[in-house]
Amino acid sequence: MKSIDIAYRTLFAELVQRSLDASFQTDFSTAGNFVRVPVKGRDYWYFEETRPKTTRRYVGPADDPEIAKRVAAFREIKSDLKSRRKLVSTLVREAGLMEPEKFTGDIVEALGKAGFFRLRGVLVGTVAFQAYAGYLGVRLPGVALQTGDADFAQFHSVSVEVGDSLPPIMDVLRDIDPSFREIPHRTDANRTTQFENASRYKVEFLTPNRGGDDYADHASAMPSLGGASAQPLRFLDFLIREPVRTVLLHRSGVPVLVPSPERYAVHKLIVASLRQANANGAAKREKDVLQASLLVEAMAAARRQDDLAVVFSEAWNRGASWRDAIQRGLRLLDPDRQDTVETIVRRALSDIGEELDGFTDATRRAG
């Protein structure tokens, strides 16, 4: 597990901050420009966009100081956008950090601009995993980063309480690909938690299942998600609690909220143990445990094993079903990886003075 050079870690931190600074809502897309247009002897500002066709919107008189200030600020945003593109290119080309597949990056960027992360939504799944290398300052193998979907999560309580909403999700997605369609929920036909395009690329919305199993197969209405509902999942509340801010290396950098890497690692061990015993489940299970083990090693390399120990202890002490799921997840690792992960976790727990009942050699394979 190789660390990223300090110079590139510094560049990544700068990109994160500048991307966050530039993510405020604006009335004008950075894909367009302000143009000064003379009309009957007086200059006026118009905002011009050239895609999908050339259009101009009236802004106001060129001699209005407030408008002039807005135009100047917009120029700075555009200039920084170009500069951030160079940072992204350097981090991908020279530092060897992974960038998301272009279509996936466009999806995440569009939902971010629509307000998903502002409304405390969290990017989860393999796309989130792609953001951890720069965040931790450690290179992660690309084999664990491939995906054909994008998953987004939000607490139901947040969706109800924020008093705001995304624009219609179908409008956001169809701006990227007009072939996106709603997939009716399997038990709630009037609700949609998944959207799919002609290439079978899926976008799914999830929310924690804080109730019993009776809620697991019903879509949850989410007032802030622009008409989308969300699929309730067990253990998701653990994953998306206390998310961290980072950036996807797409275009000029896409600021995102993702689960903390330590929660992601432990959660992947848990969900791996719950996968169905079919070909698709086996493939997902293999990716789950690989990502979990890589993040455990990365956190040790980044000297952040204390964070891992605290979260591992939290999950372990949530009850017998959690302990059983974690143990079964560990046993799904190949012997060498299992030994490495358990050794890192034990040492980390020892460093914070924590002892967990039952977390001994019982997690190992028999023989």
C-alpha positions as a LaTeX table, in Angstrom:
\begin{tabular}{lrrr}
\hline
Residue & $x$ (\AA) & $y$ (\AA) & $z$ (\AA) \\
\hline
Met1 & 0.00 & 0.00 & 0.00 \\
Lys2 & 1.90 & 3.07 & $-1.28$ \\
Ser3 & 1.41 & 6.55 & 0.08 \\
Ile4 & 0.99 & 9.49 & $-2.27$ \\
Asp5 & 3.77 & 12.05 & $-2.31$ \\
Ile6 & 3.18 & 14.94 & 0.10 \\
Ala7 & 3.15 & 17.44 & $-2.77$ \\
Tyr8 & 0.21 & 15.67 & $-4.40$ \\
Arg9 & $-1.59$ & 15.30 & $-1.07$ \\
Thr10 & $-1.27$ & 19.06 & $-0.69$ \\
Leu11 & $-2.64$ & 19.59 & $-4.21$ \\
Phe12 & $-5.59$ & 17.32 & $-3.44$ \\
Ala13 & $-6.39$ & 19.23 & $-0.24$ \\
Glu14 & $-6.25$ & 22.49 & $-2.19$ \\
Leu15 & $-8.59$ & 21.08 & $-4.83$ \\
Val16 & $-11.08$ & 19.98 & $-2.18$ \\
Gln17 & $-11.17$ & 23.43 & $-0.60$ \\
Arg18 & $-11.43$ & 25.31 & $-3.88$ \\
Ser19 & $-14.15$ & 22.97 & $-5.17$ \\
Leu20 & $-16.17$ & 23.51 & $-2.01$ \\
Asp21 & $-15.69$ & 27.26 & $-2.24$ \\
Ala22 & $-16.99$ & 27.23 & $-5.81$ \\
Ser23 & $-19.98$ & 24.99 & $-5.16$ \\
Phe24 & $-22.35$ & 27.73 & $-4.03$ \\
Gln25 & $-25.53$ & 28.17 & $-6.02$ \\
Thr26 & $-25.39$ & 30.66 & $-8.89$ \\
Asp27 & $-27.99$ & 31.90 & $-11.33$ \\
Phe28 & $-25.61$ & 31.41 & $-14.23$ \\
Ser29 & $-23.92$ & 28.26 & $-15.49$ \\
Thr30 & $-20.14$ & 28.33 & $-15.87$ \\
Ala31 & $-20.74$ & 26.80 & $-19.30$ \\
Gly32 & $-21.82$ & 30.27 & $-20.50$ \\
Asn33 & $-20.39$ & 33.79 & $-20.51$ \\
Phe34 & $-21.40$ & 37.36 & $-19.81$ \\
Val35 & $-21.27$ & 39.52 & $-22.91$ \\
Arg36 & $-21.53$ & 43.28 & $-23.20$ \\
Val37 & $-24.09$ & 44.28 & $-25.86$ \\
Pro38 & $-24.60$ & 47.87 & $-27.09$ \\
Val39 & $-28.25$ & 48.86 & $-27.41$ \\
Lys40 & $-29.20$ & 52.36 & $-28.58$ \\
Gly41 & $-25.98$ & 53.94 & $-27.37$ \\
Arg42 & $-25.84$ & 52.17 & $-24.02$ \\
Asp43 & $-24.13$ & 48.94 & $-23.03$ \\
Tyr44 & $-25.97$ & 46.10 & $-21.30$ \\
Trp45 & $-24.88$ & 42.81 & $-19.86$ \\
Tyr46 & $-26.38$ & 39.63 & $-21.28$ \\
Phe47 & $-25.64$ & 36.05 & $-20.34$ \\
Glu48 & $-24.94$ & 33.88 & $-23.36$ \\
Glu49 & $-24.98$ & 30.11 & $-23.61$ \\
Thr50 & $-24.11$ & 28.25 & $-26.79$ \\
Arg51 & $-25.37$ & 24.77 & $-25.94$ \\
Pro52 & $-27.68$ & 23.22 & $-26.98$ \\
Lys53 & $-28.22$ & 26.41 & $-28.98$ \\
Thr54 & $-27.11$ & 30.00 & $-28.63$ \\
Thr55 & $-29.33$ & 31.92 & $-26.21$ \\
Arg56 & $-28.99$ & 35.23 & $-24.43$ \\
Arg57 & $-30.60$ & 36.36 & $-21.18$ \\
Tyr58 & $-30.82$ & 39.97 & $-20.14$ \\
Val59 & $-28.81$ & 40.79 & $-17.02$ \\
Gly60 & $-28.80$ & 44.58 & $-16.70$ \\
Pro61 & $-27.01$ & 47.85 & $-17.52$ \\
Ala62 & $-23.25$ & 47.63 & $-17.87$ \\
Asp63 & $-22.80$ & 50.73 & $-15.68$ \\
Asp64 & $-24.70$ & 49.23 & $-12.73$ \\
Pro65 & $-21.96$ & 48.66 & $-10.09$ \\
Glu66 & $-23.72$ & 45.68 & $-8.47$ \\
Ile67 & $-24.05$ & 43.92 & $-11.80$ \\
Ala68 & $-20.44$ & 44.76 & $-12.67$ \\
Lys69 & $-19.36$ & 43.22 & $-9.37$ \\
Arg70 & $-21.33$ & 40.06 & $-10.15$ \\
Val71 & $-19.76$ & 39.82 & $-13.61$ \\
Ala72 & $-16.26$ & 40.22 & $-12.15$ \\
Ala73 & $-16.92$ & 37.52 & $-9.54$ \\
Phe74 & $-18.21$ & 35.20 & $-12.25$ \\
Arg75 & $-15.00$ & 35.68 & $-14.23$ \\
Glu76 & $-13.01$ & 34.63 & $-11.18$ \\
Ile77 & $-15.16$ & 31.50 & $-10.83$ \\
Lys78 & $-14.58$ & 30.61 & $-14.49$ \\
Ser79 & $-10.86$ & 31.25 & $-14.16$ \\
Asp80 & $-10.65$ & 29.06 & $-11.08$ \\
Leu81 & $-12.66$ & 26.37 & $-12.86$ \\
Lys82 & $-9.93$ & 26.14 & $-15.51$ \\
Ser83 & $-7.25$ & 26.09 & $-12.85$ \\
Arg84 & $-9.01$ & 23.29 & $-11.00$ \\
Arg85 & $-9.18$ & 21.29 & $-14.23$ \\
Lys86 & $-5.39$ & 21.45 & $-14.32$ \\
Leu87 & $-5.20$ & 20.26 & $-10.72$ \\
Val88 & $-7.45$ & 17.29 & $-11.51$ \\
Ser89 & $-5.38$ & 16.43 & $-14.58$ \\
Thr90 & $-2.15$ & 16.57 & $-12.56$ \\
Leu91 & $-3.54$ & 14.36 & $-9.79$ \\
Val92 & $-4.75$ & 11.77 & $-12.30$ \\
Arg93 & $-1.82$ & 11.85 & $-14.70$ \\
Glu94 & 1.12 & 12.39 & $-12.35$ \\
Ala95 & $-0.04$ & 11.23 & $-8.92$ \\
Gly96 & $-1.78$ & 8.14 & $-10.32$ \\
Leu97 & $-5.10$ & 8.80 & $-8.59$ \\
Met98 & $-8.19$ & 7.26 & $-10.14$ \\
Glu99 & $-10.87$ & 9.30 & $-11.86$ \\
Pro100 & $-14.44$ & 8.01 & $-12.15$ \\
Glu101 & $-15.81$ & 6.79 & $-15.45$ \\
Lys102 & $-16.98$ & 9.89 & $-17.35$ \\
Phe103 & $-20.70$ & 9.09 & $-17.33$ \\
Thr104 & $-20.64$ & 8.35 & $-13.62$ \\
Gly105 & $-18.82$ & 11.60 & $-12.98$ \\
Asp106 & $-21.47$ & 13.48 & $-14.96$ \\
Ile107 & $-24.25$ & 11.87 & $-12.91$ \\
Val108 & $-22.66$ & 12.77 & $-9.57$ \\
Glu109 & $-21.84$ & 16.29 & $-10.75$ \\
Ala110 & $-25.40$ & 16.88 & $-11.96$ \\
Leu111 & $-26.95$ & 15.73 & $-8.70$ \\
Gly112 & $-24.44$ & 17.82 & $-6.76$ \\
Lys113 & $-25.32$ & 20.94 & $-8.72$ \\
Ala114 & $-29.01$ & 20.16 & $-8.22$ \\
Gly115 & $-28.41$ & 20.33 & $-4.46$ \\
Phe116 & $-28.18$ & 16.70 & $-3.33$ \\
Phe117 & $-25.11$ & 17.18 & $-1.12$ \\
Arg118 & $-26.34$ & 20.57 & 0.09 \\
Leu119 & $-29.40$ & 18.67 & 1.37 \\
Arg120 & $-27.09$ & 16.35 & 3.32 \\
Gly121 & $-27.25$ & 13.47 & 0.89 \\
Val122 & $-24.33$ & 11.03 & 0.82 \\
Leu123 & $-22.71$ & 9.30 & $-2.14$ \\
Val124 & $-22.29$ & 5.59 & $-1.31$ \\
Gly125 & $-21.12$ & 2.42 & $-3.03$ \\
Thr126 & $-18.13$ & 1.94 & $-5.32$ \\
Val127 & $-18.30$ & 5.50 & $-6.65$ \\
Ala128 & $-17.68$ & 6.73 & $-3.09$ \\
Phe129 & $-14.78$ & 4.27 & $-2.78$ \\
Gln130 & $-13.15$ & 6.04 & $-5.73$ \\
Ala131 & $-12.82$ & 9.20 & $-3.61$ \\
Tyr132 & $-10.83$ & 7.62 & $-0.77$ \\
Ala133 & $-7.37$ & 7.46 & $-2.35$ \\
Gly134 & $-6.91$ & 11.23 & $-2.38$ \\
Tyr135 & $-8.68$ & 11.64 & 0.95 \\
Leu136 & $-6.37$ & 9.14 & 2.69 \\
Gly137 & $-3.27$ & 9.94 & 0.64 \\
Val138 & $-2.84$ & 6.30 & $-0.37$ \\
Arg139 & $-3.06$ & 4.69 & $-3.81$ \\
Leu140 & $-5.87$ & 2.15 & $-4.14$ \\
Pro141 & $-5.91$ & $-0.56$ & $-6.85$ \\
Gly142 & $-8.19$ & 0.23 & $-9.79$ \\
Val143 & $-9.57$ & $-3.32$ & $-9.90$ \\
Ala144 & $-11.79$ & $-2.50$ & $-6.92$ \\
Leu145 & $-13.21$ & 0.66 & $-8.49$ \\
Gln146 & $-15.24$ & $-0.58$ & $-11.44$ \\
Thr147 & $-19.01$ & $-0.04$ & $-11.32$ \\
Gly148 & $-22.05$ & 0.26 & $-13.54$ \\
Asp149 & $-24.29$ & 2.20 & $-11.21$ \\
Ala150 & $-24.37$ & 5.09 & $-8.76$ \\
Asp151 & $-25.95$ & 4.93 & $-5.31$ \\
Phe152 & $-27.10$ & 7.90 & $-3.23$ \\
Ala153 & $-28.34$ & 7.84 & 0.37 \\
Gln154 & $-30.12$ & 10.19 & 2.73 \\
Phe155 & $-31.69$ & 9.88 & 6.17 \\
His156 & $-35.49$ & 10.01 & 5.95 \\
Ser157 & $-35.58$ & 12.44 & 8.86 \\
Val158 & $-33.28$ & 14.82 & 6.97 \\
Ser159 & $-35.40$ & 14.58 & 3.83 \\
Val160 & $-38.49$ & 15.53 & 5.83 \\
Glu161 & $-36.93$ & 18.30 & 7.90 \\
Val162 & $-34.80$ & 20.31 & 5.44 \\
Gly163 & $-37.83$ & 22.03 & 3.90 \\
Asp164 & $-36.25$ & 22.06 & 0.45 \\
Ser165 & $-36.08$ & 19.77 & $-2.55$ \\
Leu166 & $-34.08$ & 18.91 & $-5.62$ \\
Pro167 & $-35.65$ & 19.73 & $-8.98$ \\
Pro168 & $-37.44$ & 16.73 & $-10.53$ \\
Ile169 & $-34.96$ & 13.86 & $-10.61$ \\
Met170 & $-36.06$ & 12.78 & $-14.08$ \\
Asp171 & $-35.24$ & 16.24 & $-15.41$ \\
Val172 & $-31.77$ & 16.12 & $-13.82$ \\
Leu173 & $-31.00$ & 12.67 & $-15.20$ \\
Arg174 & $-32.47$ & 13.26 & $-18.66$ \\
Asp175 & $-30.33$ & 16.36 & $-19.06$ \\
Ile176 & $-27.43$ & 13.89 & $-19.08$ \\
Asp177 & $-29.11$ & 11.05 & $-20.98$ \\
Pro178 & $-32.66$ & 11.34 & $-22.36$ \\
Ser179 & $-33.03$ & 7.56 & $-22.25$ \\
Phe180 & $-33.30$ & 7.47 & $-18.45$ \\
Arg181 & $-36.58$ & 6.00 & $-17.24$ \\
Glu182 & $-38.21$ & 5.24 & $-13.92$ \\
Ile183 & $-38.21$ & 1.66 & $-12.65$ \\
Pro184 & $-41.38$ & 1.12 & $-10.56$ \\
His185 & $-40.65$ & $-0.31$ & $-7.14$ \\
Arg186 & $-41.31$ & $-4.03$ & $-6.90$ \\
Thr187 & $-43.89$ & $-3.67$ & $-4.12$ \\
Asp188 & $-44.87$ & 0.02 & $-4.37$ \\
Ala189 & $-45.58$ & 0.49 & $-8.05$ \\
Asn190 & $-46.39$ & 4.19 & $-7.62$ \\
Arg191 & $-42.96$ & 4.93 & $-6.21$ \\
Thr192 & $-39.51$ & 4.87 & $-7.80$ \\
Thr193 & $-36.17$ & 4.32 & $-6.09$ \\
Gln194 & $-34.21$ & 3.31 & $-9.22$ \\
Phe195 & $-33.68$ & 4.95 & $-12.60$ \\
Glu196 & $-32.11$ & 3.22 & $-15.59$ \\
Asn197 & $-30.93$ & 4.34 & $-19.02$ \\
Ala198 & $-30.83$ & 2.44 & $-22.31$ \\
Ser199 & $-27.36$ & 1.08 & $-21.46$ \\
Arg200 & $-28.69$ & $-0.41$ & $-18.19$ \\
Tyr201 & $-26.82$ & 2.11 & $-16.08$ \\
Lys202 & $-28.70$ & 2.49 & $-12.78$ \\
Val203 & $-29.06$ & 5.35 & $-10.33$ \\
Glu204 & $-30.56$ & 4.30 & $-7.00$ \\
Phe205 & $-31.64$ & 6.16 & $-3.87$ \\
Leu206 & $-31.35$ & 4.52 & $-0.45$ \\
Thr207 & $-32.32$ & 5.34 & 3.12 \\
Pro208 & $-31.68$ & 3.58 & 6.45 \\
Asn209 & $-34.26$ & 1.07 & 7.63 \\
Arg210 & $-34.70$ & 1.96 & 11.29 \\
Gly211 & $-37.85$ & $-0.15$ & 11.64 \\
Gly212 & $-38.45$ & $-3.87$ & 11.43 \\
Asp213 & $-38.25$ & $-6.24$ & 8.49 \\
Asp214 & $-41.78$ & $-5.20$ & 7.49 \\
Tyr215 & $-40.32$ & $-1.95$ & 6.14 \\
Ala216 & $-37.51$ & $-3.57$ & 4.16 \\
Asp217 & $-39.53$ & $-4.26$ & 1.04 \\
His218 & $-41.34$ & $-0.94$ & 0.78 \\
Ala219 & $-40.14$ & 2.29 & $-0.81$ \\
Ser220 & $-39.84$ & 5.26 & 1.53 \\
Ala221 & $-41.20$ & 8.63 & 0.40 \\
Met222 & $-38.41$ & 11.27 & 0.42 \\
Pro223 & $-39.77$ & 14.83 & 0.22 \\
Ser224 & $-36.41$ & 16.40 & $-0.67$ \\
Leu225 & $-35.47$ & 14.07 & $-3.57$ \\
Gly226 & $-37.42$ & 15.68 & $-6.38$ \\
Gly227 & $-40.06$ & 12.98 & $-6.70$ \\
Ala228 & $-37.79$ & 10.00 & $-6.04$ \\
Ser229 & $-38.37$ & 7.57 & $-3.20$ \\
Ala230 & $-35.67$ & 5.55 & $-1.44$ \\
Gln231 & $-35.10$ & 1.88 & $-0.69$ \\
Pro232 & $-34.75$ & 1.23 & 3.08 \\
Leu233 & $-31.68$ & $-0.82$ & 3.99 \\
Arg234 & $-30.48$ & $-2.26$ & 7.27 \\
Phe235 & $-27.08$ & $-1.09$ & 8.58 \\
Leu236 & $-27.17$ & 2.00 & 6.32 \\
Asp237 & $-27.60$ & 4.35 & 9.29 \\
Phe238 & $-24.19$ & 3.18 & 10.54 \\
Leu239 & $-22.62$ & 3.84 & 7.13 \\
Ile240 & $-23.82$ & 7.39 & 6.44 \\
Arg241 & $-23.51$ & 8.79 & 9.94 \\
Glu242 & $-20.83$ & 11.53 & 10.15 \\
Pro243 & $-19.89$ & 11.60 & 6.43 \\
Val244 & $-16.74$ & 13.37 & 5.22 \\
Arg245 & $-16.23$ & 15.96 & 2.50 \\
Thr246 & $-13.93$ & 15.19 & $-0.39$ \\
Val247 & $-13.85$ & 15.50 & $-4.17$ \\
Leu248 & $-14.23$ & 13.21 & $-7.19$ \\
Leu249 & $-11.52$ & 13.76 & $-9.81$ \\
His250 & $-13.95$ & 14.57 & $-12.59$ \\
Arg251 & $-13.71$ & 17.66 & $-14.80$ \\
Ser252 & $-12.83$ & 20.49 & $-12.39$ \\
Gly253 & $-13.43$ & 18.39 & $-9.29$ \\
Val254 & $-16.85$ & 17.44 & $-7.94$ \\
Pro255 & $-17.29$ & 18.15 & $-4.21$ \\
Val256 & $-19.12$ & 15.28 & $-2.51$ \\
Leu257 & $-20.14$ & 13.89 & 0.85 \\
Val258 & $-19.10$ & 10.24 & 1.31 \\
Pro259 & $-19.11$ & 7.87 & 4.29 \\
Ser260 & $-16.00$ & 8.03 & 6.44 \\
Pro261 & $-13.55$ & 5.37 & 5.16 \\
Glu262 & $-13.57$ & 3.53 & 8.48 \\
Arg263 & $-17.37$ & 3.19 & 8.41 \\
Tyr264 & $-17.26$ & 2.15 & 4.76 \\
Ala265 & $-14.75$ & $-0.63$ & 5.54 \\
Val266 & $-16.71$ & $-2.09$ & 8.45 \\
His267 & $-20.02$ & $-1.74$ & 6.61 \\
Lys268 & $-18.64$ & $-3.67$ & 3.63 \\
Leu269 & $-17.69$ & $-6.58$ & 5.89 \\
Ile270 & $-21.25$ & $-6.61$ & 7.20 \\
Val271 & $-23.07$ & $-6.41$ & 3.86 \\
Ala272 & $-20.76$ & $-9.01$ & 2.32 \\
Ser273 & $-22.08$ & $-11.55$ & 4.80 \\
Leu274 & $-25.67$ & $-10.76$ & 3.74 \\
Arg275 & $-25.31$ & $-11.19$ & $-0.03$ \\
Gln276 & $-27.50$ & $-13.75$ & $-1.76$ \\
Ala277 & $-25.95$ & $-17.08$ & $-2.67$ \\
Asn278 & $-26.11$ & $-16.64$ & $-6.45$ \\
Ala279 & $-23.63$ & $-15.57$ & $-9.13$ \\
Asn280 & $-24.46$ & $-11.88$ & $-8.83$ \\
Gly281 & $-24.33$ & $-12.01$ & $-5.05$ \\
Ala282 & $-20.98$ & $-13.81$ & $-5.13$ \\
Ala283 & $-19.45$ & $-11.17$ & $-7.40$ \\
Lys284 & $-20.68$ & $-8.34$ & $-5.17$ \\
Arg285 & $-19.51$ & $-10.19$ & $-2.07$ \\
Glu286 & $-16.01$ & $-10.52$ & $-3.52$ \\
Lys287 & $-15.88$ & $-6.78$ & $-4.27$ \\
Asp288 & $-17.24$ & $-5.95$ & $-0.80$ \\
Val289 & $-14.53$ & $-7.79$ & 1.10 \\
Leu290 & $-11.80$ & $-6.58$ & $-1.26$ \\
Gln291 & $-12.78$ & $-2.94$ & $-0.73$ \\
Ala292 & $-13.05$ & $-3.48$ & 3.03 \\
Ser293 & $-9.58$ & $-5.02$ & 3.28 \\
Leu294 & $-8.00$ & $-2.38$ & 1.05 \\
Leu295 & $-9.43$ & 0.43 & 3.18 \\
Val296 & $-8.26$ & $-1.22$ & 6.39 \\
Glu297 & $-4.73$ & $-1.42$ & 4.97 \\
Ala298 & $-4.97$ & 2.14 & 3.61 \\
Met299 & $-6.01$ & 3.50 & 6.99 \\
Ala300 & $-3.07$ & 1.78 & 8.62 \\
Ala301 & $-0.75$ & 3.23 & 5.96 \\
Ala302 & $-2.25$ & 6.69 & 6.58 \\
Arg303 & $-1.78$ & 6.23 & 10.36 \\
Arg304 & $-5.52$ & 6.52 & 10.93 \\
Gln305 & $-6.05$ & 3.11 & 12.49 \\
Asp306 & $-7.35$ & 4.72 & 15.68 \\
Asp307 & $-10.41$ & 5.97 & 13.75 \\
Leu308 & $-10.90$ & 2.46 & 12.43 \\
Ala309 & $-10.69$ & 0.97 & 15.92 \\
Val310 & $-13.31$ & 3.35 & 17.34 \\
Val311 & $-15.81$ & 2.57 & 14.58 \\
Phe312 & $-15.07$ & $-1.18$ & 14.63 \\
Ser313 & $-15.74$ & $-1.17$ & 18.37 \\
Glu314 & $-18.99$ & 0.75 & 17.86 \\
Ala315 & $-20.25$ & $-1.81$ & 15.35 \\
Trp316 & $-19.07$ & $-4.80$ & 17.39 \\
Asn317 & $-20.89$ & $-3.56$ & 20.49 \\
Arg318 & $-24.22$ & $-2.99$ & 18.70 \\
Gly319 & $-25.25$ & $-6.55$ & 19.40 \\
Ala320 & $-24.93$ & $-10.21$ & 18.52 \\
Ser321 & $-26.28$ & $-9.89$ & 14.97 \\
Trp322 & $-23.69$ & $-7.21$ & 14.19 \\
Arg323 & $-20.84$ & $-9.27$ & 15.65 \\
Asp324 & $-21.95$ & $-12.32$ & 13.72 \\
Ala325 & $-22.11$ & $-10.37$ & 10.46 \\
Ile326 & $-18.64$ & $-8.89$ & 10.99 \\
Gln327 & $-17.14$ & $-12.29$ & 11.77 \\
Arg328 & $-18.73$ & $-13.89$ & 8.73 \\
Gly329 & $-17.46$ & $-11.01$ & 6.59 \\
Leu330 & $-13.92$ & $-11.51$ & 7.87 \\
Arg331 & $-14.10$ & $-15.23$ & 7.09 \\
Leu332 & $-14.94$ & $-14.38$ & 3.46 \\
Leu333 & $-11.46$ & $-12.89$ & 3.01 \\
Asp334 & $-8.69$ & $-15.11$ & 1.70 \\
Pro335 & $-6.44$ & $-16.32$ & 4.57 \\
Asp336 & $-3.62$ & $-13.83$ & 4.03 \\
Arg337 & $-5.92$ & $-10.82$ & 3.78 \\
Gln338 & $-7.94$ & $-11.99$ & 6.76 \\
Asp339 & $-4.79$ & $-12.26$ & 8.84 \\
Thr340 & $-3.65$ & $-8.78$ & 7.74 \\
Val341 & $-7.00$ & $-7.15$ & 8.48 \\
Glu342 & $-7.40$ & $-8.81$ & 11.87 \\
Thr343 & $-3.85$ & $-7.92$ & 12.86 \\
Ile344 & $-4.37$ & $-4.25$ & 11.97 \\
Val345 & $-7.68$ & $-4.13$ & 13.84 \\
Arg346 & $-6.30$ & $-5.85$ & 16.95 \\
Arg347 & $-3.31$ & $-3.54$ & 17.13 \\
Ala348 & $-5.53$ & $-0.51$ & 16.60 \\
Leu349 & $-7.90$ & $-1.63$ & 19.35 \\
Ser350 & $-4.94$ & $-2.18$ & 21.66 \\
Asp351 & $-3.63$ & 1.31 & 20.89 \\
Ile352 & $-6.88$ & 2.89 & 22.12 \\
Gly353 & $-7.11$ & 0.56 & 25.09 \\
Glu354 & $-10.15$ & $-1.31$ & 23.80 \\
Glu355 & $-10.87$ & $-5.03$ & 24.27 \\
Leu356 & $-13.81$ & $-6.61$ & 22.47 \\
Asp357 & $-15.44$ & $-9.71$ & 23.89 \\
Gly358 & $-15.35$ & $-12.49$ & 21.33 \\
Phe359 & $-12.99$ & $-10.79$ & 18.88 \\
Thr360 & $-10.26$ & $-13.39$ & 19.16 \\
Asp361 & $-9.13$ & $-16.27$ & 17.02 \\
Ala362 & $-12.82$ & $-17.25$ & 16.77 \\
Thr363 & $-12.96$ & $-15.15$ & 13.61 \\
Arg364 & $-10.41$ & $-17.34$ & 11.90 \\
Arg365 & $-11.18$ & $-20.26$ & 9.66 \\
Ala366 & $-11.11$ & $-23.64$ & 11.29 \\
Gly367 & $-7.75$ & $-25.22$ & 10.63 \\
\hline
\end{tabular}
